[in-house]
């Protein structure tokens, strides 16, 4: 796979890798370009024998356990922990760039939430539609986001304010719902491509052999199947773009819950919190409607 100046060579053995790497080196250097020896790395997936090296013109190529390509981190064990940690670090860097706006007491909470959704959150969601997230990794992203929202609103955990009120104040929805929406939207986009498209072929690919004993690792399609079961969709629905991207499908309430209950949850999300600063002490008043739910 090649994109701009980044090239990935995939082979089934070290001998094939060395042969293909030498062919690329010869073709590039014949046209006046040079392959960087210090930046060239190799990684093995499902390695059973630890011995053996890859060489380029007699010089040993560095072996790594994780490989970064086009902004995504691929791990040799097939996990996504490094990718999630990188996303958390990226979103903190983006949050610090707009710290003067998000922590300004003169700016309303609604504007802070809009700035967060526009500037900060996209850094966290970048590329996650193609990552198989575990519940624990999704919780790590939720924790990081709520820390930023609490900092922006000037409250701490000692104030004992529920997370839904924090999100309602800033008008920021649940991160897990947004990740699920992006994941389903991307899956529908791939499913509507032609059958020879490499992305669709990879989704339908079944690896030969048997899986190891113990709990199997979470695959990307496992998360997609759970998402489709949650919203009551099927693979055939992805062929209809308008239905697949419609609110009735992506935001359909979980099974066993009525649409009326969903409206109450939306009311919690749309809660309004007034944050007042009195002698550097934060006082929070919740405005409620007649049903007792935050307005």
ChimeraX commands (.cxc) that place a marker at each C-alpha (Angstrom):
marker #1 position 0.00,0.00,0.00 radius 0.5
marker #1 position 1.38,3.39,-0.96 radius 0.5
marker #1 position 0.26,6.90,-0.08 radius 0.5
marker #1 position 2.48,9.91,-0.85 radius 0.5
marker #1 position 5.88,9.09,0.67 radius 0.5
marker #1 position 4.61,6.32,2.99 radius 0.5
marker #1 position 4.82,2.75,1.71 radius 0.5
marker #1 position 3.74,-0.48,3.44 radius 0.5
marker #1 position 4.89,-3.86,2.09 radius 0.5
marker #1 position 2.80,-6.85,3.20 radius 0.5
marker #1 position 4.14,-10.38,2.79 radius 0.5
marker #1 position 3.73,-13.79,4.39 radius 0.5
marker #1 position 7.43,-14.42,5.15 radius 0.5
marker #1 position 10.64,-12.54,5.87 radius 0.5
marker #1 position 12.15,-13.74,2.63 radius 0.5
marker #1 position 9.33,-12.21,0.59 radius 0.5
marker #1 position 9.63,-8.97,2.56 radius 0.5
marker #1 position 13.36,-8.71,1.83 radius 0.5
marker #1 position 12.81,-9.47,-1.85 radius 0.5
marker #1 position 10.03,-6.88,-2.24 radius 0.5
marker #1 position 11.95,-4.31,-0.21 radius 0.5
marker #1 position 15.00,-4.71,-2.43 radius 0.5
marker #1 position 12.87,-4.29,-5.56 radius 0.5
marker #1 position 11.38,-1.08,-4.17 radius 0.5
marker #1 position 14.82,0.22,-3.19 radius 0.5
marker #1 position 16.21,-0.43,-6.66 radius 0.5
marker #1 position 13.21,1.19,-8.39 radius 0.5
marker #1 position 13.27,4.30,-6.18 radius 0.5
marker #1 position 17.03,4.87,-6.21 radius 0.5
marker #1 position 17.10,4.44,-10.00 radius 0.5
marker #1 position 14.82,7.51,-10.17 radius 0.5
marker #1 position 16.95,9.60,-7.84 radius 0.5
marker #1 position 15.12,8.85,-4.57 radius 0.5
marker #1 position 16.52,7.17,-1.48 radius 0.5
marker #1 position 15.01,4.77,1.06 radius 0.5
marker #1 position 15.69,5.98,4.61 radius 0.5
marker #1 position 17.38,3.20,6.60 radius 0.5
marker #1 position 16.61,4.81,9.95 radius 0.5
marker #1 position 12.87,5.26,9.27 radius 0.5
marker #1 position 12.33,1.84,7.71 radius 0.5
marker #1 position 10.80,-0.60,10.21 radius 0.5
marker #1 position 9.07,-3.96,10.13 radius 0.5
marker #1 position 6.47,-5.65,12.30 radius 0.5
marker #1 position 5.26,-9.24,12.53 radius 0.5
marker #1 position 1.65,-10.27,13.13 radius 0.5
marker #1 position 0.84,-13.61,14.78 radius 0.5
marker #1 position 4.54,-14.42,15.02 radius 0.5
marker #1 position 5.24,-17.95,16.21 radius 0.5
marker #1 position 9.02,-18.00,15.86 radius 0.5
marker #1 position 10.89,-15.05,17.32 radius 0.5
marker #1 position 14.13,-15.72,15.47 radius 0.5
marker #1 position 15.06,-14.13,12.17 radius 0.5
marker #1 position 15.64,-10.61,10.92 radius 0.5
marker #1 position 14.92,-8.48,7.86 radius 0.5
marker #1 position 17.88,-6.90,6.09 radius 0.5
marker #1 position 18.21,-4.15,3.52 radius 0.5
marker #1 position 21.51,-4.35,1.60 radius 0.5
marker #1 position 23.07,-6.22,4.51 radius 0.5
marker #1 position 21.87,-3.69,7.10 radius 0.5
marker #1 position 19.40,-5.00,9.69 radius 0.5
marker #1 position 15.99,-3.30,9.71 radius 0.5
marker #1 position 14.58,-2.31,13.10 radius 0.5
marker #1 position 11.77,-4.50,14.44 radius 0.5
marker #1 position 8.88,-2.80,16.26 radius 0.5
marker #1 position 5.74,-3.91,18.12 radius 0.5
marker #1 position 3.61,-1.05,16.80 radius 0.5
marker #1 position 3.56,0.66,13.43 radius 0.5
marker #1 position 2.12,4.06,12.59 radius 0.5
marker #1 position 0.71,4.50,9.11 radius 0.5
marker #1 position -1.41,7.43,7.88 radius 0.5
marker #1 position -2.07,8.60,11.43 radius 0.5
marker #1 position -3.25,5.22,12.76 radius 0.5
marker #1 position -1.27,2.95,15.08 radius 0.5
marker #1 position -1.25,-0.77,14.23 radius 0.5
marker #1 position -0.13,-3.15,16.99 radius 0.5
marker #1 position 1.45,-6.54,16.47 radius 0.5
marker #1 position -1.04,-8.20,18.86 radius 0.5
marker #1 position -4.02,-6.77,16.98 radius 0.5
marker #1 position -5.10,-4.52,19.86 radius 0.5
marker #1 position -6.14,-0.86,19.79 radius 0.5
marker #1 position -4.93,0.33,23.19 radius 0.5
marker #1 position -2.13,2.48,21.76 radius 0.5
marker #1 position -4.51,4.10,19.30 radius 0.5
marker #1 position -6.93,5.06,22.09 radius 0.5
marker #1 position -4.15,6.53,24.24 radius 0.5
marker #1 position -2.95,8.53,21.24 radius 0.5
marker #1 position -6.46,9.88,20.71 radius 0.5
marker #1 position -6.71,10.93,24.37 radius 0.5
marker #1 position -3.38,12.74,24.13 radius 0.5
marker #1 position -4.45,14.45,20.90 radius 0.5
marker #1 position -7.70,15.71,22.39 radius 0.5
marker #1 position -5.90,17.11,25.44 radius 0.5
marker #1 position -3.54,18.98,23.12 radius 0.5
marker #1 position -6.49,20.40,21.24 radius 0.5
marker #1 position -8.22,21.38,24.48 radius 0.5
marker #1 position -5.15,23.29,25.67 radius 0.5
marker #1 position -5.11,25.34,22.46 radius 0.5
marker #1 position -8.55,26.80,23.26 radius 0.5
marker #1 position -8.05,26.87,27.02 radius 0.5
marker #1 position -8.50,30.63,27.12 radius 0.5
marker #1 position -12.00,30.33,25.68 radius 0.5
marker #1 position -13.21,27.19,27.46 radius 0.5
marker #1 position -12.15,28.37,30.92 radius 0.5
marker #1 position -13.27,32.00,30.56 radius 0.5
marker #1 position -15.96,32.76,33.14 radius 0.5
marker #1 position -17.45,35.49,30.94 radius 0.5
marker #1 position -18.40,32.99,28.22 radius 0.5
marker #1 position -21.62,31.03,28.59 radius 0.5
marker #1 position -21.64,27.26,29.00 radius 0.5
marker #1 position -23.55,26.83,25.73 radius 0.5
marker #1 position -20.84,28.62,23.75 radius 0.5
marker #1 position -18.16,26.57,25.51 radius 0.5
marker #1 position -19.96,23.39,24.53 radius 0.5
marker #1 position -20.21,24.53,20.93 radius 0.5
marker #1 position -16.48,25.33,20.83 radius 0.5
marker #1 position -15.72,21.94,22.37 radius 0.5
marker #1 position -17.86,20.06,19.83 radius 0.5
marker #1 position -16.33,22.00,16.94 radius 0.5
marker #1 position -12.64,22.17,17.88 radius 0.5
marker #1 position -11.81,19.59,20.54 radius 0.5
marker #1 position -14.04,16.56,20.05 radius 0.5
marker #1 position -13.15,15.93,16.36 radius 0.5
marker #1 position -9.56,15.27,17.48 radius 0.5
marker #1 position -10.84,12.47,19.72 radius 0.5
marker #1 position -13.17,10.96,17.13 radius 0.5
marker #1 position -10.67,11.05,14.25 radius 0.5
marker #1 position -10.32,7.55,12.86 radius 0.5
marker #1 position -12.32,5.83,15.62 radius 0.5
marker #1 position -14.99,4.71,13.15 radius 0.5
marker #1 position -12.52,2.07,11.96 radius 0.5
marker #1 position -11.29,0.96,15.42 radius 0.5
marker #1 position -12.71,-1.96,17.38 radius 0.5
marker #1 position -13.24,-0.30,20.76 radius 0.5
marker #1 position -13.68,-2.23,23.98 radius 0.5
marker #1 position -15.93,-1.04,26.78 radius 0.5
marker #1 position -12.90,-0.17,28.90 radius 0.5
marker #1 position -11.33,1.89,26.12 radius 0.5
marker #1 position -14.60,3.68,25.49 radius 0.5
marker #1 position -14.73,4.50,29.21 radius 0.5
marker #1 position -11.23,6.01,29.01 radius 0.5
marker #1 position -12.44,8.39,26.31 radius 0.5
marker #1 position -15.55,9.24,28.35 radius 0.5
marker #1 position -13.45,10.01,31.44 radius 0.5
marker #1 position -11.12,12.30,29.48 radius 0.5
marker #1 position -14.05,14.17,27.94 radius 0.5
marker #1 position -15.83,14.69,31.25 radius 0.5
marker #1 position -12.63,16.01,32.83 radius 0.5
marker #1 position -12.41,18.65,30.13 radius 0.5
marker #1 position -16.07,19.60,30.48 radius 0.5
marker #1 position -15.75,19.91,34.27 radius 0.5
marker #1 position -12.65,22.07,33.90 radius 0.5
marker #1 position -14.47,24.26,31.39 radius 0.5
marker #1 position -17.48,24.73,33.69 radius 0.5
marker #1 position -15.34,25.35,36.76 radius 0.5
marker #1 position -16.59,22.39,38.79 radius 0.5
marker #1 position -14.86,19.35,40.27 radius 0.5
marker #1 position -15.93,15.89,41.38 radius 0.5
marker #1 position -16.08,17.19,44.95 radius 0.5
marker #1 position -19.16,19.17,43.93 radius 0.5
marker #1 position -20.92,15.82,43.38 radius 0.5
marker #1 position -22.66,16.81,40.16 radius 0.5
marker #1 position -23.87,14.01,37.92 radius 0.5
marker #1 position -22.31,13.50,34.51 radius 0.5
marker #1 position -25.63,13.96,32.69 radius 0.5
marker #1 position -26.00,17.43,34.22 radius 0.5
marker #1 position -22.46,18.31,33.15 radius 0.5
marker #1 position -23.25,17.23,29.60 radius 0.5
marker #1 position -26.59,18.99,29.68 radius 0.5
marker #1 position -24.95,22.22,30.77 radius 0.5
marker #1 position -22.52,22.21,27.85 radius 0.5
marker #1 position -25.07,20.65,25.44 radius 0.5
marker #1 position -22.61,17.84,24.64 radius 0.5
marker #1 position -24.10,14.40,23.98 radius 0.5
marker #1 position -22.75,11.06,25.12 radius 0.5
marker #1 position -19.48,10.12,23.44 radius 0.5
marker #1 position -20.46,6.47,23.05 radius 0.5
marker #1 position -23.53,7.41,20.99 radius 0.5
marker #1 position -21.44,9.61,18.72 radius 0.5
marker #1 position -18.84,6.87,18.22 radius 0.5
marker #1 position -21.59,4.38,17.38 radius 0.5
marker #1 position -23.13,6.81,14.89 radius 0.5
marker #1 position -19.79,7.40,13.13 radius 0.5
marker #1 position -19.05,3.68,13.10 radius 0.5
marker #1 position -22.40,2.78,11.51 radius 0.5
marker #1 position -22.15,5.63,9.03 radius 0.5
marker #1 position -18.72,4.45,7.89 radius 0.5
marker #1 position -19.90,0.83,7.67 radius 0.5
marker #1 position -22.83,1.88,5.49 radius 0.5
marker #1 position -20.49,3.89,3.28 radius 0.5
marker #1 position -18.28,0.82,2.74 radius 0.5
marker #1 position -21.24,-1.51,2.17 radius 0.5
marker #1 position -22.54,0.69,-0.64 radius 0.5
marker #1 position -19.27,0.42,-2.56 radius 0.5
marker #1 position -18.72,-2.16,-5.27 radius 0.5
marker #1 position -17.98,-5.72,-4.19 radius 0.5
marker #1 position -14.35,-5.48,-5.43 radius 0.5
marker #1 position -13.57,-2.51,-3.19 radius 0.5
marker #1 position -10.73,-3.50,-0.86 radius 0.5
marker #1 position -12.47,-2.12,2.24 radius 0.5
marker #1 position -15.55,-4.25,1.64 radius 0.5
marker #1 position -13.44,-7.30,0.88 radius 0.5
marker #1 position -11.61,-6.89,4.19 radius 0.5
marker #1 position -14.90,-6.69,6.11 radius 0.5
marker #1 position -16.15,-9.90,4.51 radius 0.5
marker #1 position -12.83,-11.74,4.84 radius 0.5
marker #1 position -12.69,-14.91,6.92 radius 0.5
marker #1 position -9.22,-15.93,8.08 radius 0.5
marker #1 position -8.30,-19.62,7.80 radius 0.5
marker #1 position -7.53,-21.75,10.84 radius 0.5
marker #1 position -8.96,-21.93,14.34 radius 0.5
marker #1 position -8.99,-19.22,16.96 radius 0.5
marker #1 position -6.97,-19.79,20.12 radius 0.5
marker #1 position -8.46,-21.04,23.35 radius 0.5
marker #1 position -9.95,-18.57,25.76 radius 0.5
marker #1 position -12.01,-15.50,25.13 radius 0.5
marker #1 position -11.53,-14.37,21.52 radius 0.5
marker #1 position -10.33,-10.88,20.77 radius 0.5
marker #1 position -12.94,-8.32,19.84 radius 0.5
marker #1 position -13.14,-7.80,16.09 radius 0.5
marker #1 position -14.43,-4.81,14.18 radius 0.5
marker #1 position -17.47,-6.67,12.88 radius 0.5
marker #1 position -18.33,-7.75,16.42 radius 0.5
marker #1 position -18.82,-4.09,17.32 radius 0.5
marker #1 position -20.80,-3.44,14.13 radius 0.5
marker #1 position -23.12,-6.37,14.81 radius 0.5
marker #1 position -23.72,-5.12,18.36 radius 0.5
marker #1 position -24.47,-1.62,17.06 radius 0.5
marker #1 position -26.92,-2.92,14.46 radius 0.5
marker #1 position -28.64,-5.08,17.05 radius 0.5
marker #1 position -28.94,-2.09,19.37 radius 0.5
marker #1 position -30.63,0.13,16.77 radius 0.5
marker #1 position -32.59,-2.72,15.17 radius 0.5
marker #1 position -30.87,-2.56,11.78 radius 0.5
marker #1 position -29.52,-5.15,9.36 radius 0.5
marker #1 position -26.81,-5.26,6.73 radius 0.5
marker #1 position -29.43,-4.96,3.98 radius 0.5
marker #1 position -30.55,-1.60,5.39 radius 0.5
marker #1 position -27.13,-0.14,4.55 radius 0.5
marker #1 position -27.95,-0.30,0.85 radius 0.5
marker #1 position -30.54,2.47,1.35 radius 0.5
marker #1 position -28.47,5.56,2.11 radius 0.5
marker #1 position -31.38,7.77,3.19 radius 0.5
marker #1 position -32.70,5.20,5.65 radius 0.5
marker #1 position -29.26,4.27,6.96 radius 0.5
marker #1 position -28.26,7.86,7.68 radius 0.5
marker #1 position -31.69,8.88,8.97 radius 0.5
marker #1 position -32.33,9.77,12.59 radius 0.5
marker #1 position -34.92,7.01,12.96 radius 0.5
marker #1 position -32.24,4.38,12.45 radius 0.5
marker #1 position -29.06,5.76,14.01 radius 0.5
marker #1 position -30.85,7.14,17.07 radius 0.5
marker #1 position -33.41,4.40,17.52 radius 0.5
marker #1 position -33.83,3.59,21.24 radius 0.5
marker #1 position -32.50,0.25,22.54 radius 0.5
marker #1 position -34.81,-2.77,22.58 radius 0.5
marker #1 position -37.20,-2.89,25.50 radius 0.5
marker #1 position -37.42,0.92,25.80 radius 0.5
marker #1 position -40.26,2.93,24.36 radius 0.5
marker #1 position -39.94,6.11,22.33 radius 0.5
marker #1 position -41.52,8.03,25.23 radius 0.5
marker #1 position -38.69,6.96,27.54 radius 0.5
marker #1 position -36.20,8.11,24.92 radius 0.5
marker #1 position -37.73,11.59,25.00 radius 0.5
marker #1 position -37.12,11.80,28.72 radius 0.5
marker #1 position -33.49,10.87,28.19 radius 0.5
marker #1 position -33.24,13.60,25.57 radius 0.5
marker #1 position -34.75,16.00,28.10 radius 0.5
marker #1 position -31.93,15.15,30.49 radius 0.5
marker #1 position -29.39,15.79,27.77 radius 0.5
marker #1 position -30.97,19.15,27.00 radius 0.5
marker #1 position -30.92,20.21,30.64 radius 0.5
marker #1 position -29.98,23.79,31.39 radius 0.5
marker #1 position -27.58,24.56,34.20 radius 0.5
marker #1 position -26.87,28.07,35.38 radius 0.5
marker #1 position -23.36,28.43,36.76 radius 0.5
marker #1 position -22.85,31.38,39.08 radius 0.5
marker #1 position -19.58,32.49,40.62 radius 0.5
marker #1 position -20.01,33.97,44.09 radius 0.5
marker #1 position -16.76,34.75,45.92 radius 0.5
marker #1 position -14.93,32.08,43.89 radius 0.5
marker #1 position -17.50,29.48,44.99 radius 0.5
marker #1 position -19.48,27.69,42.30 radius 0.5
marker #1 position -23.24,27.63,42.82 radius 0.5
marker #1 position -25.27,25.50,40.40 radius 0.5
marker #1 position -29.02,25.90,39.94 radius 0.5
marker #1 position -31.01,23.40,37.90 radius 0.5
marker #1 position -34.07,24.64,36.04 radius 0.5
marker #1 position -36.75,21.93,36.00 radius 0.5
marker #1 position -39.96,21.60,34.06 radius 0.5
marker #1 position -43.32,20.45,35.35 radius 0.5
marker #1 position -42.41,16.76,35.09 radius 0.5
marker #1 position -39.44,17.14,37.37 radius 0.5
marker #1 position -36.93,16.67,34.54 radius 0.5
marker #1 position -34.38,19.37,33.80 radius 0.5
marker #1 position -35.68,21.67,31.10 radius 0.5
marker link #1:1,2 radius 0.2
marker link #1:2,3 radius 0.2
marker link #1:3,4 radius 0.2
marker link #1:4,5 radius 0.2
marker link #1:5,6 radius 0.2
marker link #1:6,7 radius 0.2
marker link #1:7,8 radius 0.2
marker link #1:8,9 radius 0.2
marker link #1:9,10 radius 0.2
marker link #1:10,11 radius 0.2
marker link #1:11,12 radius 0.2
marker link #1:12,13 radius 0.2
marker link #1:13,14 radius 0.2
marker link #1:14,15 radius 0.2
marker link #1:15,16 radius 0.2
marker link #1:16,17 radius 0.2
marker link #1:17,18 radius 0.2
marker link #1:18,19 radius 0.2
marker link #1:19,20 radius 0.2
marker link #1:20,21 radius 0.2
marker link #1:21,22 radius 0.2
marker link #1:22,23 radius 0.2
marker link #1:23,24 radius 0.2
marker link #1:24,25 radius 0.2
marker link #1:25,26 radius 0.2
marker link #1:26,27 radius 0.2
marker link #1:27,28 radius 0.2
marker link #1:28,29 radius 0.2
marker link #1:29,30 radius 0.2
marker link #1:30,31 radius 0.2
marker link #1:31,32 radius 0.2
marker link #1:32,33 radius 0.2
marker link #1:33,34 radius 0.2
marker link #1:34,35 radius 0.2
marker link #1:35,36 radius 0.2
marker link #1:36,37 radius 0.2
marker link #1:37,38 radius 0.2
marker link #1:38,39 radius 0.2
marker link #1:39,40 radius 0.2
marker link #1:40,41 radius 0.2
marker link #1:41,42 radius 0.2
marker link #1:42,43 radius 0.2
marker link #1:43,44 radius 0.2
marker link #1:44,45 radius 0.2
marker link #1:45,46 radius 0.2
marker link #1:46,47 radius 0.2
marker link #1:47,48 radius 0.2
marker link #1:48,49 radius 0.2
marker link #1:49,50 radius 0.2
marker link #1:50,51 radius 0.2
marker link #1:51,52 radius 0.2
marker link #1:52,53 radius 0.2
marker link #1:53,54 radius 0.2
marker link #1:54,55 radius 0.2
marker link #1:55,56 radius 0.2
marker link #1:56,57 radius 0.2
marker link #1:57,58 radius 0.2
marker link #1:58,59 radius 0.2
marker link #1:59,60 radius 0.2
marker link #1:60,61 radius 0.2
marker link #1:61,62 radius 0.2
marker link #1:62,63 radius 0.2
marker link #1:63,64 radius 0.2
marker link #1:64,65 radius 0.2
marker link #1:65,66 radius 0.2
marker link #1:66,67 radius 0.2
marker link #1:67,68 radius 0.2
marker link #1:68,69 radius 0.2
marker link #1:69,70 radius 0.2
marker link #1:70,71 radius 0.2
marker link #1:71,72 radius 0.2
marker link #1:72,73 radius 0.2
marker link #1:73,74 radius 0.2
marker link #1:74,75 radius 0.2
marker link #1:75,76 radius 0.2
marker link #1:76,77 radius 0.2
marker link #1:77,78 radius 0.2
marker link #1:78,79 radius 0.2
marker link #1:79,80 radius 0.2
marker link #1:80,81 radius 0.2
marker link #1:81,82 radius 0.2
marker link #1:82,83 radius 0.2
marker link #1:83,84 radius 0.2
marker link #1:84,85 radius 0.2
marker link #1:85,86 radius 0.2
marker link #1:86,87 radius 0.2
marker link #1:87,88 radius 0.2
marker link #1:88,89 radius 0.2
marker link #1:89,90 radius 0.2
marker link #1:90,91 radius 0.2
marker link #1:91,92 radius 0.2
marker link #1:92,93 radius 0.2
marker link #1:93,94 radius 0.2
marker link #1:94,95 radius 0.2
marker link #1:95,96 radius 0.2
marker link #1:96,97 radius 0.2
marker link #1:97,98 radius 0.2
marker link #1:98,99 radius 0.2
marker link #1:99,100 radius 0.2
marker link #1:100,101 radius 0.2
marker link #1:101,102 radius 0.2
marker link #1:102,103 radius 0.2
marker link #1:103,104 radius 0.2
marker link #1:104,105 radius 0.2
marker link #1:105,106 radius 0.2
marker link #1:106,107 radius 0.2
marker link #1:107,108 radius 0.2
marker link #1:108,109 radius 0.2
marker link #1:109,110 radius 0.2
marker link #1:110,111 radius 0.2
marker link #1:111,112 radius 0.2
marker link #1:112,113 radius 0.2
marker link #1:113,114 radius 0.2
marker link #1:114,115 radius 0.2
marker link #1:115,116 radius 0.2
marker link #1:116,117 radius 0.2
marker link #1:117,118 radius 0.2
marker link #1:118,119 radius 0.2
marker link #1:119,120 radius 0.2
marker link #1:120,121 radius 0.2
marker link #1:121,122 radius 0.2
marker link #1:122,123 radius 0.2
marker link #1:123,124 radius 0.2
marker link #1:124,125 radius 0.2
marker link #1:125,126 radius 0.2
marker link #1:126,127 radius 0.2
marker link #1:127,128 radius 0.2
marker link #1:128,129 radius 0.2
marker link #1:129,130 radius 0.2
marker link #1:130,131 radius 0.2
marker link #1:131,132 radius 0.2
marker link #1:132,133 radius 0.2
marker link #1:133,134 radius 0.2
marker link #1:134,135 radius 0.2
marker link #1:135,136 radius 0.2
marker link #1:136,137 radius 0.2
marker link #1:137,138 radius 0.2
marker link #1:138,139 radius 0.2
marker link #1:139,140 radius 0.2
marker link #1:140,141 radius 0.2
marker link #1:141,142 radius 0.2
marker link #1:142,143 radius 0.2
marker link #1:143,144 radius 0.2
marker link #1:144,145 radius 0.2
marker link #1:145,146 radius 0.2
marker link #1:146,147 radius 0.2
marker link #1:147,148 radius 0.2
marker link #1:148,149 radius 0.2
marker link #1:149,150 radius 0.2
marker link #1:150,151 radius 0.2
marker link #1:151,152 radius 0.2
marker link #1:152,153 radius 0.2
marker link #1:153,154 radius 0.2
marker link #1:154,155 radius 0.2
marker link #1:155,156 radius 0.2
marker link #1:156,157 radius 0.2
marker link #1:157,158 radius 0.2
marker link #1:158,159 radius 0.2
marker link #1:159,160 radius 0.2
marker link #1:160,161 radius 0.2
marker link #1:161,162 radius 0.2
marker link #1:162,163 radius 0.2
marker link #1:163,164 radius 0.2
marker link #1:164,165 radius 0.2
marker link #1:165,166 radius 0.2
marker link #1:166,167 radius 0.2
marker link #1:167,168 radius 0.2
marker link #1:168,169 radius 0.2
marker link #1:169,170 radius 0.2
marker link #1:170,171 radius 0.2
marker link #1:171,172 radius 0.2
marker link #1:172,173 radius 0.2
marker link #1:173,174 radius 0.2
marker link #1:174,175 radius 0.2
marker link #1:175,176 radius 0.2
marker link #1:176,177 radius 0.2
marker link #1:177,178 radius 0.2
marker link #1:178,179 radius 0.2
marker link #1:179,180 radius 0.2
marker link #1:180,181 radius 0.2
marker link #1:181,182 radius 0.2
marker link #1:182,183 radius 0.2
marker link #1:183,184 radius 0.2
marker link #1:184,185 radius 0.2
marker link #1:185,186 radius 0.2
marker link #1:186,187 radius 0.2
marker link #1:187,188 radius 0.2
marker link #1:188,189 radius 0.2
marker link #1:189,190 radius 0.2
marker link #1:190,191 radius 0.2
marker link #1:191,192 radius 0.2
marker link #1:192,193 radius 0.2
marker link #1:193,194 radius 0.2
marker link #1:194,195 radius 0.2
marker link #1:195,196 radius 0.2
marker link #1:196,197 radius 0.2
marker link #1:197,198 radius 0.2
marker link #1:198,199 radius 0.2
marker link #1:199,200 radius 0.2
marker link #1:200,201 radius 0.2
marker link #1:201,202 radius 0.2
marker link #1:202,203 radius 0.2
marker link #1:203,204 radius 0.2
marker link #1:204,205 radius 0.2
marker link #1:205,206 radius 0.2
marker link #1:206,207 radius 0.2
marker link #1:207,208 radius 0.2
marker link #1:208,209 radius 0.2
marker link #1:209,210 radius 0.2
marker link #1:210,211 radius 0.2
marker link #1:211,212 radius 0.2
marker link #1:212,213 radius 0.2
marker link #1:213,214 radius 0.2
marker link #1:214,215 radius 0.2
marker link #1:215,216 radius 0.2
marker link #1:216,217 radius 0.2
marker link #1:217,218 radius 0.2
marker link #1:218,219 radius 0.2
marker link #1:219,220 radius 0.2
marker link #1:220,221 radius 0.2
marker link #1:221,222 radius 0.2
marker link #1:222,223 radius 0.2
marker link #1:223,224 radius 0.2
marker link #1:224,225 radius 0.2
marker link #1:225,226 radius 0.2
marker link #1:226,227 radius 0.2
marker link #1:227,228 radius 0.2
marker link #1:228,229 radius 0.2
marker link #1:229,230 radius 0.2
marker link #1:230,231 radius 0.2
marker link #1:231,232 radius 0.2
marker link #1:232,233 radius 0.2
marker link #1:233,234 radius 0.2
marker link #1:234,235 radius 0.2
marker link #1:235,236 radius 0.2
marker link #1:236,237 radius 0.2
marker link #1:237,238 radius 0.2
marker link #1:238,239 radius 0.2
marker link #1:239,240 radius 0.2
marker link #1:240,241 radius 0.2
marker link #1:241,242 radius 0.2
marker link #1:242,243 radius 0.2
marker link #1:243,244 radius 0.2
marker link #1:244,245 radius 0.2
marker link #1:245,246 radius 0.2
marker link #1:246,247 radius 0.2
marker link #1:247,248 radius 0.2
marker link #1:248,249 radius 0.2
marker link #1:249,250 radius 0.2
marker link #1:250,251 radius 0.2
marker link #1:251,252 radius 0.2
marker link #1:252,253 radius 0.2
marker link #1:253,254 radius 0.2
marker link #1:254,255 radius 0.2
marker link #1:255,256 radius 0.2
marker link #1:256,257 radius 0.2
marker link #1:257,258 radius 0.2
marker link #1:258,259 radius 0.2
marker link #1:259,260 radius 0.2
marker link #1:260,261 radius 0.2
marker link #1:261,262 radius 0.2
marker link #1:262,263 radius 0.2
marker link #1:263,264 radius 0.2
marker link #1:264,265 radius 0.2
marker link #1:265,266 radius 0.2
marker link #1:266,267 radius 0.2
marker link #1:267,268 radius 0.2
marker link #1:268,269 radius 0.2
marker link #1:269,270 radius 0.2
marker link #1:270,271 radius 0.2
marker link #1:271,272 radius 0.2
marker link #1:272,273 radius 0.2
marker link #1:273,274 radius 0.2
marker link #1:274,275 radius 0.2
marker link #1:275,276 radius 0.2
marker link #1:276,277 radius 0.2
marker link #1:277,278 radius 0.2
marker link #1:278,279 radius 0.2
marker link #1:279,280 radius 0.2
marker link #1:280,281 radius 0.2
marker link #1:281,282 radius 0.2
marker link #1:282,283 radius 0.2
marker link #1:283,284 radius 0.2
marker link #1:284,285 radius 0.2
marker link #1:285,286 radius 0.2
marker link #1:286,287 radius 0.2
marker link #1:287,288 radius 0.2
marker link #1:288,289 radius 0.2
marker link #1:289,290 radius 0.2
marker link #1:290,291 radius 0.2
marker link #1:291,292 radius 0.2
marker link #1:292,293 radius 0.2
marker link #1:293,294 radius 0.2
marker link #1:294,295 radius 0.2
view
